[in-house]
């Protein structure tokens, strides 16, 4: 497990995140997880399904939290919840803009040492594209 902000690239951040979700009790309970769901508007870094069938999307970035926020917002078209995943230092900067996350109904999470911290939890929303939700769920 990487600590603090020692992720050399986005891929290692995603890898550590997926390992954490598969090994630890996640804030969302037990999850089925997959990486890189492709759809017409882009590619999602990580998608997961909760025990009750909720689809959760995660956009990872090392520094460009605004780009991640916009991508995570786009993912709400098919996900019940969507989050931005950042290293701790970038998350602390992004957390100052909580109103922007709330406006887009997007959450924020980061690693604090070996633990995952969820700074903001978005409310559960019904995706506006149920056919894409079904496609995402099948890919997990």
Residue pairs with C-beta under 8 A, 6 or more apart in sequence:
1 16
1 19
1 20
1 111
1 114
2 12
2 13
2 16
2 111
3 111
3 113
3 114
4 87
4 88
4 89
4 111
4 113
5 87
5 88
5 89
5 90
7 13
7 16
7 62
7 87
9 62
10 45
10 60
10 61
10 62
13 60
13 62
13 85
13 87
14 35
14 45
14 46
14 60
14 85
16 111
17 46
17 58
17 60
17 85
17 111
17 116
18 33
18 35
18 46
20 26
20 111
20 114
20 116
21 31
21 33
21 46
21 48
22 31
22 33
24 116
26 116
27 109
27 116
27 118
27 121
28 48
28 50
28 54
28 56
29 50
29 51
30 50
30 51
31 48
31 49
31 50
31 56
32 48
32 49
32 140
33 46
33 47
33 48
33 140
34 46
34 47
34 48
34 139
34 140
35 45
35 46
36 43
36 44
36 45
37 43
37 44
37 47
37 57
37 136
37 139
38 44
39 78
39 132
39 135
39 136
41 74
41 77
42 71
42 74
44 57
44 58
44 59
44 71
44 75
44 79
44 136
45 58
45 59
45 60
45 85
46 57
46 58
46 60
46 85
47 55
47 56
47 57
47 58
47 79
47 136
47 139
47 140
48 55
48 56
48 58
48 140
49 55
49 56
49 137
49 140
50 56
53 137
54 80
54 81
54 124
55 78
55 79
55 80
55 81
55 127
55 133
55 136
55 137
55 140
56 79
56 80
56 81
56 82
56 83
57 72
57 75
57 76
57 78
57 79
57 81
57 82
57 83
57 136
58 72
58 82
58 83
58 84
58 85
58 109
59 68
59 69
59 71
59 72
59 75
59 82
59 83
59 84
59 85
60 68
60 84
60 85
60 86
61 67
61 68
61 84
61 85
61 86
61 90
62 86
62 87
62 90
63 86
63 90
65 84
65 86
65 90
65 91
65 93
65 94
68 84
68 85
68 86
69 84
69 94
69 100
69 101
69 104
69 106
72 82
72 83
72 84
72 104
72 106
73 82
73 104
73 105
73 106
75 82
76 82
76 104
76 105
76 106
76 125
76 127
76 128
77 127
77 128
77 129
77 132
78 127
78 129
78 132
78 133
78 135
78 136
79 127
79 133
79 136
80 124
80 125
80 126
80 127
80 133
81 107
81 121
81 122
81 124
81 125
82 105
82 106
82 107
82 122
83 106
83 107
83 108
83 109
83 118
83 122
84 94
84 101
84 106
84 107
84 108
84 109
85 109
85 110
86 94
86 108
86 109
86 110
87 110
87 111
88 110
88 111
88 112
90 110
91 108
91 109
91 110
91 117
91 119
94 101
94 108
95 108
95 119
95 120
98 120
101 107
101 108
101 120
101 122
102 120
102 122
105 122
105 123
105 125
106 120
106 122
107 118
107 119
107 120
107 121
107 122
108 118
108 119
108 120
109 116
109 117
109 118
109 119
110 116
110 117
110 119
111 117
127 133
